Amino acid sequence: MNKFLFIIFLSGCFFGIYQRPRTVGEGNFDFSTGFALQFTSNPIDREYIEARGYGLLGNFNIGFSYGILKGLDVGFNLSGAGLGPFLKIELYNKKIGKTRHIFSITPYFLYDPFFSNSLGFRGDAIYTFVVNKYFEPFVFYQAYYHPYFEEFFQASAGYKPLGNVGNGYYQFFGLGSGFNIYIQQKRKSSKDISPDFRFNIELGFFPVYLSENRRVIPILNFAISFGGPGFFKCYRIEKETFCPGGIFLYIISALFS
């Protein structure tokens, strides 16, 4: 069981947004889950860095958000870096022409109870330009401070963690887009209605610097995530009742049983 958890949560890097890039709106709830894979632009680079102790594998993430005020969310996240609460705060939200521009920051407090029993911190800076309610492109910068992660990761997995820039700091750059799906149109009159379902695609970048020959190899991180409060509702299609959350919970229970 412990080995399985290690493979799921710590086998790869722990980078990515995996959630709606903007705040979800006052009184709205959001659920997110996703996975990521790392790769290089050519197989030779992959062999080169793996021979020097780096591993390119997958990662899994689960998170929940709730809008306590307009422009302010509180949430809880579980990923390879640990679990803990976070806040998402909109610092800028203005419509220019037909596009709404939003800049937010998201500080995380993380604790890893499964493996290293250590504390860590994460900060996201996200710029979103909302084309319409169905389409939300974004760019982001992500930084971690996890002083014990590198030592533990190498001792347990035999790999060097990606994204490390020294002294317990990690950084990551990325871009992506959210795609929103609205099913129940007749709801409260709020202008900021959270989508029933949504999914994100992300492409991130973090370099591996090899000091022995002063070479930088770019590592790409491709992530897919999905979520929305609609996963915790049931829908009647003709004479059948469909509950997306039930299917998801069944898959999770099967994995961990």
N, C-alpha and C positions, 0 to 999 in steps of 0.2 A: 504493500500500500504506500509506504513512504517513498519507494522508488518510483511508483507511478506518479505521485504528486510532484516529485522532482522533475520528471520528464515533461509533465504538463506545464508547470509554472516556471521552471528555472532552466530549461534546456536551451533556450535561446536568449535573446535580449529582452528587455522589459519596456521597450519604447513604443509610443503610439498614443493617439488620442482616444480611440475606441468609444466615442460618445458624440452627442450632438455638439457641433463646434460652438454654438451660441448657448446662452442660458435658455431654459425650457419655458420660462414664463411663470408668473405667480400662480400658485395652486396646482401646477402641473407636475406630473410624475414621469420619470423616464428610466428605462432599463436598457442596458447595453451589454453585449458580449461580442467577442471577436477573437481572431487569431492572426498571427503574422508569420511570415517566412523571410529569411535573409538570403541574399544571393549576391554574387559579383557579376561584373559585366562580361567576364569570360572564365572558362573553367581553369585556366592556368593560374589566375590570381587566387581562385578558391583553394587550389592545391597548395599554393605558395604560403598562404596565411595559415591554413590548417596544419601544415608542416611546422609552423612556428607556435602552435599551441592554441589557436583561435578556433572556435566551433561555430558553424552557421546552421542553426536549427530553428525550431518553432517556438511560439509563445502564445499564451492564452490569457484572456482578460475578462473580468466581469465587473460591472459597476451599476450603481443606482444614483439618481439625482432627483431632487425635489426643489421646486421654485418657491422659496419662502417670501421673496419680494420681487418686484420687477427688476431684472438685472442682477439678481443674486440667487444662486443655487447653493444648496448644501447636499453633499453626497457621500457615498462610501464606495471604495474601489478595492479590488483584489487582483493582483498581477504578480509577475515574477519578483518584483521588488518588495512585496509584502502587502499588507492590508491596512486600511485606515481611512479616516474621514478627509474630505476636501471641501473647499469653497470655490465657486466660480463667480467672479466679479466682473461685470461689464464696466470698463472705464470710459468707453466711448461708444456711442450709438447715435448715428446721424444718417439721414437719408440725403444723398446727393444725386440729383437727377432721378433716375428710376432705380437706383441701386442703394441699398442700405449697407453702410459700413460699420462694422462692430469690432472693437478690440477688447479682449478680456484677458484676465490673468487667473490662474487656478493653482493655488498652493495646496500641497498634500502633506499630511503627516502619516508616515508609514511605519509599520512594525512587522517584522518577519517572525511569526511564531512557529513556522514549520521546520526551519532549518538552522539559520544562523542566530536566532533570538536577538536580533539587533534592530536599531532604529534607523530610519532614513527619511529624507525629505525630497520632495519633488516640486518643481514649478513649471507651469506651462504658460506661454504667451501665445495667444491665438488671434489672428486677424481674419475675420470672415466678411465676405462681400456677398450679401444676399441678393441674388438675381430675382427670385420670387420665392413663394412659400414652399415650392417643390425642390428647389435647387440652391444649395449653400456651399459654394467653394470656400476653401480656407487654406491658410499657410500657418505654420507654427514653429516655435522653438521650445525645446524641452531640456531641462537640466535636472540632474539628480545629485544629491549628496548622500552617499551610502558608504561610510568609511570601512565597514567590515565585509562588504560584499565580495570584493576582489579576492581576498584571502580565502574566504569560505568557498567561493565558486571554484577556484583552482584546486583546493584541497578535496572537494567533493566530486566535481565533474571532470577535473583534469583539463579544463579549458580556461583561457583568459577571457574575461567578459569584454564584449564589444562596447565601443563608445567611451572608454575610459580616457580621461585627459589628465590623470594624475591626482594624487592626494585625496582619493575617494570621490572625485567629481566625474560625472558623465554628462555628455551633451548629445543632442540629436536635432536635426532639422527635417521638416517634412511639409508636404502639401497634400491636399485631397479634396474630396467633395462629399457632402451629405445629400442624399436623395430621399425626400419625404413623401409619404403616402397618407392621404386623408380618406377615411371611410365614412365616418359619421359626421355629416356636414351640419346638422341641426343641433347645435350645442350652445353653450353660454355665449354671450355677445362680445366677449373679450376679443380684441384684435390680435392677441398673441396666443393662439391656440396651438398646443403641442400636437405634432402629427401622430396618427395612430400607429404607423409603422415607419421605419426608416432604415437605411443602410448607408454605410460610409465605405469609401475606398481611399486608401492612403498610400503614398509613396514617400519614404523617408530616406535620409542619407546620414551616415556617420563614417568618418575615415578611420582606417587603421594605419597608424604611423609606425614604420619599421625603422628604428634608429640605426640599426646595423648598416644599412645602405641608404639611409635618408630617403626612403621611398614611402609614398602615401598611396594606399589602395582603397578606393571607394567601395563601401558596403551599402547595398540598397536593402531597404526593409519594405516589403509589400504587405499591407494589412487589409482585411475585410472585417467589418463589424456590422451588427444589426441590432435593432432595439425598438423602443417605443412602448407606451402604455397599452397599446392594442394587444400585446402578447399576454396580458393578464385579463383579457375579456373573452367572452365566447360569442360566436357569430352563428346565426342560423342561415344555412344555405339550402333553400327549398325545404326538405323535411329532415335534413341532417344538421346537427350542432357541431361546430368546429371550434376548438379551444387551442390556439397556438401555444399558450403557456404550458398546457398539459403535456404536449409533445416534447417541448424543451425540457421540462422537469423529468420526464421519463428518460430522455437521453442522458441527462446528468446523473440520475440515480443509477442507470445501467453502467456508466463509466466508473462510478465510485463504489459500486457494490462488490 
